[in-house]
Amino acid sequence: MTETVLLSVLSGVSFAGAGLGYKMAERWQCRSSVFILVFAITGGAFAGIMAFFEITVWLEPRLWILGIAMGLLFDLAIYFIMQANRLGPASASWTILNLGLLVPIFVSPFIIEETVLWLDPIIVVLFILMLLMFARGMKNTGEVAKGRHKLHILMLLGIFFAQGFFLLGNKIKFLLFNDANTAALTFIVYLSGAMVVLIVIYSTDKRLTILGTELKAGSITGICNSLGVILLLSAMSLPSTIVFPLSASVALLGGVFLTSSIYRERLNRAKMIGVTLGLMALILAVFRGKLVSILNGI
């Protein structure tokens, strides 16, 4: 296993921890705006500390432009998720959010010279099938709300493109700065995201109150997600067809097992099929180069 593959896997582990934080926020009924604010502030603070341990050029204008743009996409994705969940099942927005990785997968070869192997589309298809099975396993008919069908589709499209272009920003960062400015970009993303949320909160509420549960859930999610982003950015030398499905697969599988063990959520047949497909995608992604060499030599 190469260092970049290991970093991608570890980013997925960190994102699984963030998924547990999201579950805590759901169970404790945290307010979305406050949870996101704590999430962004703690994630940004963690990234700011990590920035002192790497090469950082704070006065680079492109770094700030990219970071602010990704911060706005981060807020937009969360806004679209909140709106979509009011109009339809949460499993739909969850699935579309993860499918956003298709944007960098299909766009990256046109902006970065990436080697695409014949095994890569198979890995992507396995990942998509895993998502669909997880969505089917989590779907609860009681969570479907009556709303405008066209508006729901519009919100889902918003989730897909906001998340997709946010992930594409990771590849653009690698193209511009290679291994430098990794934690710094993460810091700017969360800082700009937090500023937007603060503006929204103070434009609607007279004062800000933070509950202990919101502080705990937001802090866990922010630190885990920030570490995941930093690790994922450090693995961007891998092709998009590998780095994004690999990280997301580990995150989804880890999140399922964490919530199942802590909150006693039952793994039904659809989820178990999703786990199997995810493990297949992981094995193919990790041993991608060796498998292609062996099979080409047959």
N, C-alpha and C positions, 0 to 999 in steps of 0.2 A: 504494500500500500504506500503510495507516494505521499509526500508531506501535504500537497494541495488537496488530495483526496481526503486525508485525515482531517484537515481544517474544515472541509466541506461537511464531513460527518459530524464533527464537533459543533459546527454551527447549527446543524439540525438538532443536536442534543440540547443546545441552548434555547432554540426556538420551541422545543417540546416543553421546557421549563416555563417559557412565556405562555404557552398554551394552557398550562396549569394555572397561571395567574389569571388568564381570561376566565377560566372556569370558576375560580374563586370570586371574581367580580360578579359573575352571573349568579352564583349561589348566594352571595351576600347582598345582591341587588344594589350594587354600586351605581351611582349616577354617572352616565356616560362621559359628560364633559369633565367632571372632576377626576374620574379615573384616568382619562386620556391625559389630562394636565399633569397629574402625578407621574404617570407613565413617561411622558416626554421629558419632564424635569429630571427625574432620577436616571433615565437612560442617557440624557445629555450630560449630566454630571459625571456618570461613569465613563463615558466616551472622552470627556474633557480631561479626566485624570490619565486615561490610557494614552492620550495624545502626547504626553510628556516622555513617553518611552519609545517613540518612533520618529522618523523623519517627517517634519511638518513645516509647511511654508504658509503661514497664516495670511500673508499679504498677497497671495495669488488670487486675482479676481475671479478666475474660472472656478476655483474651489468654492467660493461663496455663491456664485451664480448657480452652480450645480446643486449645492447643498440646500439653498433656499427653494429651488424648484422642486427638489425631492421632498422637502418638508411640506410644501403645499400639496403635493401629490399624496403624501402620507395622510394629511388631514382630509383631503377629498375622498380618499378610499374609505376612511372611517365614517364620514358623513353619508356616503352612498350606502354603506353597510347598514347604518342605523335606519335609513329611509326604506331600504329594501326589506329589512326585517319587520317593518310595520305593515308591509304590503303582501308579504308571502313568507314561506318557511325559511327559517334561519339556515337550514341545510343548503338551500339554493345559493345564498350569498356566500356561504362558506366554500362551496364547491367552485364558484366562479372566481373567488379571491385566489384560490390555489391555482386555477387554470390561467391566471394572469402571467405565469412563467412562460406561456407560449409566445408572448410578445418578444422578450429578449431572445428566445430560442430561434424564432423566425427572422428577427431583424439583425441580430449580431453578425451572421455571416456576411451581411452586406456592408457593415461598418468596420468589422475586425476580421482579419484573415484567420478563420478558425477551421480546423480540419474536422470534417464531418464523416464519420464511418458508417457503414451500412447497418451496424448494430444500434446506432443512436436512435433512429425512428422507432425501433422495437421498444427501447427503454422508455421513450416518451409515451407510446401507446399503453404500455403497462402501467405507467404512472396515472394516465387519464382514467383507465379502467379502475384502478385502485380508488381514485377520487369518487368515481360514480358509485362504486360499491359502498364506500364509507357514507356517502350522502344518502344512499338508499337505506343503510342500516340505521342512520340517525334520524331519518325523516319521521316526523310525528304528525299525523293528520290533524291533530288538535291544534297545531301551531299555525296552520294556514289561516291567514286573516283575509277578510274581504277588502279588496282594494281595486284600484284601476289597473287592469292588466297591462296596458301600454306603458303606464308610468313605472310599473314594477320591472318590465323589460328594460326600460331606459335606465333605471337605477342599477340593474345588474350589468348593463353595458358600461356604466360609469365605474363600477367596481373593477371590471376586467381591465379597462384601459388605464385607470389610475394606478392600480397595482402593477400592471404590466410595464408601464413606463417608469414607475418607481424602480422596479427590478432592472430595467434597461439602464438606469442611471448608474448601477453598480458596474456594468460593463464599460460605460463611458468614462467612469472614474479610472478604471484600469487602463483604458486607452490614453487618457490624459496624463496620469501621474504614476502609473505602474504600482509599486508597493508603498509609495509615499502618501501622506495625507489620509490614511485609512480611518483612524479614530477621529481625526479632525473633521472629516466629511460627516461622520456619524453625529458628532457633536453639533454641527451646524444644522443638520437635518432636524434633530430633536429640538434644538433651540428655536428655530424658525417655526416648527410645528407648535411648540408651547406658546409662543407669542401670539399666534393666530387664535388658539383656544382661549387664551386670557382675554383677548379683545372681544371674542364672542361672549364669554361669560360676563364681563363687565358691561357689555352693551345690553344684556338682558336681565342680570341680577344686580341688586344693590351691594351685596357683599358676598365674599367667598368663604364657605365653610367646608372643611375637609374632615370626614369621619375617619376613625381609626381603621375600619375595614377597607376604606378606599385608599388610605395611605399604604396599608400592607399589601393589598392586591396590586396597586399601581406600581409600588416600588419593586416587587418581585418581577412583575411583567417587564418593567422598564429596564432593569439591570440585565435580565436574561435576554431580552430582545436586542438590547444594545450590544452585548457580547456576541450574540448570534450574527448581527450585521457586520461587526468588525471581523469576525472569523470568515464570514462569507466573502467579504471584500478581499480578504487575504488569499482567497482561493480562486480569484477571477481569471487566473491563467488557464484554468480548465475550460473546455468548450461549454457553451451554454447548455447544450443538450445533455451534459453530465452534471455540471455543478448545481444547477437549479433543481432538477428532479432528485438528485442525490440528497441535497440538504432538506428539501421539502418532504421526501419520503421518510427520512429519519425523524423529522419533526412530527409528522403525522402518526407514525407508528409509535414513537415514544409518548406522544400526547395521549393516544388511545390507551396504552398500557398504564400510564400514570393515573389518568382519571378512572380507569377501570379498577385499579387497585386501591386508590384512596377513597373514591366516592361509590365504589361497589356497582359501577355501571356494567350491565351485562353485555358480553360480546356475543351478539346474535350471528346468525349464519352469514348475512351480508357483510358484516364487519370482519368476520374471520376470512372470508374470501378476499376482502380488501387487504388484510394483513398478509395473506399469501402472495397476492400480486405485488404488494409493496416490497416484500422480501426478495421476490424474483427480480424486481427492478433494481434493488440495492446490489444484489450479487452481480448482476450484469454490468452495472455502472462501475463498481469497484474493480472488477477484473476485465473491464472492457478491452483494454489494449492487448492483454494476453490472449483473451478468447478470440479476438479477430485474427491475431497472428496464427494461432493454432488452427482455426477453421479455414483460413486462407491457404494454409500449408497442406490441407488434406486433399 
